[in-house]
Amino acid sequence: MKVGLKLAPQHVSIDDLHYVWRVAEDAGFDHLWDFDHFNPIVGELGGPVFEGWTLLAAMAECTKRVRIGCMVTGNTYRHPAVLAKMAVTIDHLSGGRLEFGIGAGWAEAEHRMLGLEFYTTGRRIRRLREAVQVCKALWTQPEATFEGRYYRLDRALAEPKPVQKPHPPVWIGGGGEQLTLRVVAEEADAWNYTGPPPEAGHKAEVLDRHCADIGRDPASVRRTIQMRYDGDVEGTLRTTEAMAALGFADVIYTVKVDEGRRLADEVAEKILPRVRTF
């Protein structure tokens, strides 16, 4: 399995983030993540939180080897053409180490406070599909024209193109069986899920069926899992091994923000070496 480390940039200091980034780089993690929210999603809603994509630029400069990404970007916060340009910038800053994580968005309170349209669940997911298509067009075409229900491009110019060809790997997060997993089957290089093994295994079977419906090899979608690490080494390893047996190829350990430094060190010392044997 490939192993990632994540410290959400909420209720933490920049020094805390720098510490965890160095752990990920020096200990040999495969990828390193933050998140995309304008308010904390745990604790006080009015607490401190740093912007995820701006942090990715700092992560690109602070590391040399580990791959970096946002797990996951809320599509409704930005026009996809803006997001595509941000992603290209990070891909160049990192020397081609960006993993492009995106989801439909779910934090209704953030939308309400900022006057952003929240839409229905179905509309958010359909917008996600079009947004990924817009990003891919801007990343790969000399002039991108797109006529969708929600987004439109008219011979759009977008240079430079990403370092990675044809584009950074697209990770889509979520587990909605009718719409989200269909979009994963259609557009994603990797699928990210958060949930226990039996539930994750069921969702993977649903994804397989969507892939079959559109004629895609299910094995071409990398299965990835995100789990919170709170200090239970053996329990975390048992769950990780169960996920590996279900075909999940990557695990991302999210460390609690109030103990981020200690738990990051613990994952590096007690979990990472054993997961490498799965």
C-alpha positions as CSV (number, residue, x, y, z in Angstrom):
1,M,0.0,0.0,0.0
2,K,0.9,3.6,-0.5
3,V,0.7,5.6,2.7
4,G,-0.3,9.3,3.2
5,L,-0.4,11.7,6.1
6,K,-2.9,14.5,6.7
7,L,-3.1,17.3,9.2
8,A,-6.2,19.4,8.6
9,P,-5.2,23.1,8.8
10,Q,-7.8,23.9,11.5
11,H,-7.0,24.9,15.2
12,V,-3.3,24.5,14.4
13,S,-0.4,26.8,13.9
14,I,1.8,27.2,10.9
15,D,4.6,25.7,12.9
16,D,2.4,22.6,13.6
17,L,1.8,22.2,9.8
18,H,5.5,22.6,9.0
19,Y,6.4,19.9,11.6
20,V,4.0,17.4,10.1
21,W,5.1,18.2,6.5
22,R,8.7,17.5,7.5
23,V,7.6,14.2,9.1
24,A,5.9,13.2,5.9
25,E,8.9,14.1,3.8
26,D,11.6,12.6,6.0
27,A,9.9,9.4,7.1
28,G,9.1,8.3,3.6
29,F,5.3,8.8,3.3
30,D,4.1,8.6,-0.3
31,H,1.7,11.5,-0.1
32,L,0.8,14.5,2.1
33,W,-2.5,16.2,2.4
34,D,-4.5,19.1,3.8
35,F,-8.2,20.0,3.3
36,D,-10.3,22.7,1.7
37,H,-12.6,24.6,4.1
38,F,-13.1,28.2,5.2
39,N,-14.2,27.3,8.7
40,P,-13.2,24.5,11.0
41,I,-15.3,21.3,10.6
42,V,-14.5,20.2,14.2
43,G,-14.7,22.4,17.3
44,E,-15.8,26.0,17.2
45,L,-17.0,27.1,13.8
46,G,-15.4,30.5,14.4
47,G,-12.0,28.9,15.2
48,P,-8.9,29.4,13.1
49,V,-8.4,27.6,9.7
50,F,-5.9,28.2,6.9
51,E,-6.8,28.1,3.2
52,G,-5.8,24.7,1.7
53,W,-4.7,25.6,-1.8
54,T,-2.4,28.4,-0.6
55,L,-0.9,25.9,1.8
56,L,-0.2,23.5,-1.1
57,A,2.1,26.1,-2.6
58,A,4.0,26.2,0.7
59,M,4.0,22.4,0.9
60,A,5.5,22.3,-2.6
61,E,8.4,24.5,-1.6
62,C,8.9,22.8,1.8
63,T,9.2,19.3,0.4
64,K,11.2,17.7,-2.4
65,R,9.9,14.1,-2.7
66,V,6.5,13.5,-1.1
67,R,3.5,14.0,-3.3
68,I,1.0,16.6,-2.2
69,G,-2.7,17.2,-2.4
70,C,-5.9,18.6,-1.0
71,M,-8.3,15.9,0.4
72,V,-10.6,17.1,-1.0
73,T,-11.3,20.4,-2.8
74,G,-14.8,21.7,-2.5
75,N,-15.9,22.2,-6.1
76,T,-18.5,24.8,-5.3
77,Y,-16.0,27.3,-3.8
78,R,-14.3,28.2,-7.1
79,H,-14.9,28.3,-10.9
80,P,-13.1,25.2,-12.3
81,A,-11.0,27.4,-14.6
82,V,-9.6,29.1,-11.6
83,L,-9.0,25.8,-9.9
84,A,-7.4,24.4,-13.0
85,K,-4.9,27.3,-13.1
86,M,-4.2,26.9,-9.4
87,A,-3.5,23.2,-9.9
88,V,-1.1,23.8,-12.8
89,T,0.8,26.3,-10.6
90,I,1.1,23.8,-7.8
91,D,2.1,21.1,-10.2
92,H,5.0,23.3,-11.5
93,L,6.0,24.5,-8.0
94,S,6.3,20.9,-6.9
95,G,8.0,19.5,-10.0
96,G,5.0,17.4,-10.9
97,R,4.0,16.0,-7.5
98,L,0.4,17.2,-7.3
99,E,-2.5,14.8,-6.6
100,F,-5.7,16.6,-7.6
101,G,-8.4,15.8,-5.0
102,I,-11.9,17.1,-5.5
103,G,-15.4,16.5,-4.3
104,A,-18.9,18.0,-4.7
105,G,-18.8,20.0,-1.5
106,W,-20.9,19.5,1.6
107,A,-20.3,22.2,4.3
108,E,-23.6,24.1,4.1
109,A,-22.7,26.6,6.9
110,E,-19.7,27.9,4.9
111,H,-21.9,28.5,1.8
112,R,-24.6,30.2,3.8
113,M,-22.1,32.6,5.6
114,L,-20.3,33.5,2.4
115,G,-23.4,33.9,0.2
116,L,-22.4,30.9,-2.0
117,E,-25.2,28.9,-3.7
118,F,-25.3,25.5,-2.0
119,Y,-27.6,23.7,-4.6
120,T,-29.2,20.4,-4.1
121,T,-27.0,17.3,-3.7
122,G,-27.8,16.2,-7.2
123,R,-26.8,19.5,-8.7
124,R,-23.6,19.7,-6.7
125,I,-22.5,16.3,-8.0
126,R,-23.5,17.1,-11.6
127,R,-21.5,20.3,-11.3
128,L,-18.6,18.2,-10.1
129,R,-18.7,16.1,-13.2
130,E,-18.6,19.1,-15.5
131,A,-15.9,20.8,-13.4
132,V,-13.5,17.9,-13.7
133,Q,-14.2,17.8,-17.5
134,V,-13.4,21.6,-17.7
135,C,-10.2,21.1,-15.8
136,K,-9.1,18.3,-18.0
137,A,-9.9,20.3,-21.2
138,L,-7.9,23.3,-19.9
139,W,-5.0,21.0,-18.9
140,T,-4.8,19.1,-22.2
141,Q,-6.2,21.2,-25.1
142,P,-4.5,24.1,-26.9
143,E,-7.9,25.9,-27.0
144,A,-10.6,24.5,-24.8
145,T,-14.3,24.8,-25.8
146,F,-16.9,23.3,-23.5
147,E,-20.7,23.7,-23.5
148,G,-22.2,22.2,-20.3
149,R,-25.2,22.8,-18.2
150,Y,-23.3,24.7,-15.6
151,Y,-20.0,25.7,-17.1
152,R,-18.9,27.1,-20.5
153,L,-15.5,27.7,-22.2
154,D,-15.1,29.5,-25.5
155,R,-11.7,28.7,-27.1
156,A,-10.1,29.2,-23.7
157,L,-6.4,29.5,-23.6
158,A,-4.6,28.0,-20.5
159,E,-0.8,27.9,-20.5
160,P,1.4,26.4,-19.2
161,K,0.1,22.9,-19.2
162,P,0.8,20.7,-16.2
163,V,4.1,19.0,-15.7
164,Q,2.4,15.7,-15.4
165,K,0.9,14.2,-18.6
166,P,-1.8,14.2,-19.5
167,H,-2.6,15.9,-16.2
168,P,-2.3,15.4,-12.4
169,P,-4.1,12.3,-11.1
170,V,-7.7,13.1,-10.3
171,W,-8.9,11.8,-7.0
172,I,-12.7,12.1,-6.3
173,G,-13.9,11.7,-2.8
174,G,-17.4,10.5,-1.8
175,G,-19.6,7.5,-1.5
176,G,-23.0,8.3,-3.0
177,E,-24.0,5.2,-4.9
178,Q,-26.2,6.6,-7.6
179,L,-24.4,9.8,-8.7
180,T,-21.0,10.2,-7.0
181,L,-19.6,6.8,-7.7
182,R,-20.9,7.1,-11.3
183,V,-18.8,10.3,-11.7
184,V,-15.8,8.5,-10.1
185,A,-16.2,5.7,-12.8
186,E,-16.4,8.3,-15.6
187,E,-13.8,10.8,-14.5
188,A,-11.5,9.7,-11.7
189,D,-8.0,8.1,-11.6
190,A,-8.5,7.4,-7.9
191,W,-11.5,7.2,-5.6
192,N,-11.2,8.2,-1.9
193,Y,-13.6,7.0,0.7
194,T,-14.0,7.3,4.5
195,G,-15.8,4.4,6.2
196,P,-15.3,1.0,7.9
197,P,-14.3,-2.1,5.9
198,P,-17.7,-3.7,5.3
199,E,-19.2,-0.4,4.1
200,A,-16.1,0.4,2.0
201,G,-16.2,-3.0,0.4
202,H,-19.9,-2.5,-0.6
203,K,-19.2,0.9,-2.1
204,A,-16.3,-0.6,-4.0
205,E,-18.7,-3.2,-5.5
206,V,-21.0,-0.4,-6.5
207,L,-18.1,1.4,-8.2
208,D,-17.3,-1.8,-10.1
209,R,-20.8,-2.0,-11.5
210,H,-20.7,1.6,-12.6
211,C,-17.4,0.9,-14.4
212,A,-18.9,-2.1,-16.1
213,D,-21.9,0.0,-17.2
214,I,-19.6,2.4,-19.1
215,G,-17.1,-0.2,-20.3
216,R,-14.2,0.8,-18.0
217,D,-11.9,-1.6,-16.4
218,P,-12.6,-1.3,-12.6
219,A,-8.9,-2.0,-11.9
220,S,-8.1,1.3,-13.6
221,V,-9.6,3.3,-10.7
222,R,-7.3,3.3,-7.7
223,R,-9.1,2.6,-4.5
224,T,-8.0,4.8,-1.5
225,I,-9.2,5.1,2.0
226,Q,-8.9,7.9,4.6
227,M,-9.0,7.1,8.3
228,R,-8.5,9.0,11.5
229,Y,-5.6,8.0,13.7
230,D,-6.1,8.7,17.4
231,G,-3.3,6.6,18.9
232,D,-4.7,3.0,18.6
233,V,-1.8,1.4,16.8
234,E,-3.0,-2.2,16.6
235,G,-6.6,-1.3,15.8
236,T,-5.5,1.0,13.0
237,L,-3.3,-1.7,11.6
238,R,-6.1,-4.2,11.7
239,T,-8.4,-1.9,9.8
240,T,-5.7,-1.0,7.3
241,E,-5.0,-4.7,6.6
242,A,-8.7,-5.3,6.1
243,M,-8.9,-2.5,3.6
244,A,-5.9,-3.8,1.8
245,A,-7.6,-7.2,1.5
246,L,-10.6,-5.4,-0.1
247,G,-8.3,-3.9,-2.8
248,F,-7.7,-0.5,-1.3
249,A,-4.2,0.5,-2.6
250,D,-3.6,3.7,-0.6
251,V,-4.4,4.8,3.0
252,I,-4.3,8.3,4.3
253,Y,-4.0,8.7,8.1
254,T,-5.5,11.9,9.4
255,V,-4.0,12.9,12.7
256,K,-6.0,14.8,15.4
257,V,-5.3,18.5,15.3
258,D,-4.8,18.8,19.0
259,E,-2.0,16.2,19.0
260,G,-0.9,16.4,15.4
261,R,2.9,16.5,16.0
262,R,2.9,13.5,18.4
263,L,0.5,11.4,16.4
264,A,2.4,12.1,13.1
265,D,5.6,10.9,14.7
266,E,3.7,7.8,16.0
267,V,2.3,7.0,12.6
268,A,5.8,7.3,11.1
269,E,7.5,5.1,13.7
270,K,4.9,2.5,14.6
271,I,2.5,2.2,11.6
272,L,4.3,3.2,8.4
273,P,6.9,0.4,8.5
274,R,4.3,-2.3,9.2
275,V,1.9,-1.2,6.5
276,R,4.8,-1.5,4.0
277,T,4.6,-5.3,4.6
278,F,0.9,-5.6,3.6
